[in-house]
């Protein structure tokens, strides 16, 4: 059965990028920080929805207070991220 994706069918080399690659999607860094903070503040028992919403609000506030500098550098670092990915031929760059 022929590959249905046209670039490969036309002879182009095609590589699949990871769906959540922080190298090419800086927002993934923010999601990771948010998930880490939520894990750190996990109550360990089932919580009511309102309590969870408040915990998320608190975690977002924590991000703004503690990760603002790192978040501000995510977009300006894109050129370096892309250059590193090209240099490493798509291997993990460490971003």
C-alpha positions as CSV (number, residue, x, y, z in Angstrom):
1,X,0.0,0.0,0.0
2,X,1.4,3.4,-1.0
3,X,2.1,6.0,1.7
4,X,-0.8,8.5,1.6
5,X,1.3,11.4,2.5
6,X,2.2,13.2,-0.7
7,X,5.7,14.5,0.1
8,X,7.0,11.0,0.7
9,X,5.2,9.7,-2.3
10,X,7.0,12.4,-4.4
11,X,10.4,11.4,-3.2
12,X,11.0,13.9,-0.4
13,X,12.6,12.7,2.8
14,X,10.1,13.3,5.6
15,X,10.7,13.0,9.3
16,X,8.0,13.1,11.9
17,X,8.7,15.7,14.7
18,X,7.6,14.8,18.2
19,X,4.1,16.1,18.9
20,X,5.1,18.0,22.0
21,X,8.6,19.0,21.2
22,X,9.8,21.8,23.5
23,X,12.5,22.6,20.8
24,X,9.9,23.8,18.4
25,X,7.0,24.7,20.7
26,X,8.1,26.9,23.7
27,X,4.6,26.7,25.2
28,X,5.4,23.1,26.1
29,X,7.9,24.5,28.6
30,X,5.1,26.4,30.3
31,X,2.9,23.4,30.3
32,X,5.6,21.3,31.9
33,X,6.2,23.9,34.6
34,X,2.5,24.1,35.3
35,X,2.2,20.3,35.5
36,X,5.2,20.2,37.9
37,X,3.7,22.8,40.1
38,X,0.3,21.1,40.2
39,X,2.0,17.8,41.1
40,X,3.9,19.5,43.9
41,X,0.6,20.9,45.3
42,X,-1.4,17.7,44.8
43,X,-3.6,17.2,47.9
44,X,-3.2,13.5,47.7
45,X,-7.0,13.0,48.0
46,X,-9.9,13.6,45.7
47,X,-10.6,17.3,45.7
48,X,-13.7,19.2,44.7
49,X,-13.8,21.0,41.4
50,X,-13.8,24.4,42.9
51,X,-10.7,23.5,45.0
52,X,-9.0,22.2,41.9
53,X,-9.8,25.4,40.0
54,X,-8.3,27.4,42.8
55,X,-5.2,25.3,42.9
56,X,-4.8,25.9,39.1
57,X,-5.2,29.6,39.6
58,X,-2.5,29.5,42.4
59,X,-0.2,27.5,40.1
60,X,-0.5,30.0,37.3
61,X,0.2,32.8,39.8
62,X,3.2,30.9,41.0
63,X,4.4,30.6,37.4
64,X,4.1,34.3,36.9
65,X,6.0,35.0,40.1
66,X,8.7,32.4,39.7
67,X,9.1,31.7,36.0
68,X,8.5,35.1,34.4
69,X,12.1,35.6,33.3
70,X,12.3,32.1,31.8
71,X,9.0,32.6,30.0
72,X,10.1,35.9,28.6
73,X,13.1,34.2,27.1
74,X,11.2,31.4,25.3
75,X,10.3,33.3,22.1
76,X,13.6,35.2,21.7
77,X,15.4,31.8,22.1
78,X,13.5,30.3,19.0
79,X,16.3,31.2,16.6
80,X,18.9,29.5,18.8
81,X,16.5,26.5,19.3
82,X,16.1,26.1,15.5
83,X,19.8,26.5,14.8
84,X,20.6,23.9,17.4
85,X,18.1,21.4,15.9
86,X,19.6,21.9,12.5
87,X,23.1,21.5,13.8
88,X,22.1,18.3,15.6
89,X,20.1,17.1,12.6
90,X,16.9,16.9,14.7
91,X,18.3,15.2,17.8
92,X,17.2,16.5,21.2
93,X,18.8,19.9,21.8
94,X,18.3,20.3,25.6
95,X,15.7,23.0,25.4
